[in-house]
Structures are given as C-alpha cells and as structure tokens.
C-alpha cells in the first residue's frame, strides 16, 4: 500500500496457524476462523482479514472417532499428512486416496518416505 492509495486496493490477508497443541480449549472444532468485529454492535469491521487456527490434536481426536473423512475433505487430508509419518493408519489411508486419485508416484514417495518402487508395488496390489 502506498500513500494516497484507496483502501479498496488492499489485498485480503489470511493468517493460517497450524498448531500441535490445544490452543482454543473452550472450542471443539479443530479449525476456527476469526475476523475483526466491533463488540457492542457485533459489526464486522472488514472482511479483508482472517485468522485461522488449525489444532492437530483436535483433528486427531475427530479422526480416531471417525468424525472426519480425508476422502471427502481436502483440508483434513492435508492436515493429516502432517501426522502421517507417525501414524501408520493415517499413512495407509492417505496412500489409498493418492492411488485412487492418480497422484504421481514421485510425489507420494516424497510425502510418505516410501521409495518409488514401493509406491508402484502398492498401486498394483
């Protein structure tokens, strides 16, 4: 933004915070979105700023309770990918999704730590 520019020229700013701890303990959802509001009037100041919190421990609880499905939710899929190296079940499900969607073997091998040969063997099983 330069001096004299119209505020309408501002670009939307989105902050994404992926945390590996429970930050908003009074909220149950793993993904929370905040904006700036005036307290008394509950008036949105601007839609040009969003602050997102994604709490992995809450997501994992929902995953274990089968309340989220990475096949149906791309955000769940990407967030679970962060946990895949430590959870064999998550890794297996994400590999199955990747195979069904035809994701390149090189990408899968980099994300999961498997060799390309191992990924190709999984494809043909």
Secondary structure, DSSP 8 states (H G I E B T S, - for coil): --TT--GGG---EEEEEEESS-S-TT---SEEEEEEEETTTTEEEEEEEEEEEEEHHHHHHHHHTT---TTT-HHHHHHHHTTGGG-HHHHHHHHHHHHHHT--HHHHHHHH---HHHHHHHHT-
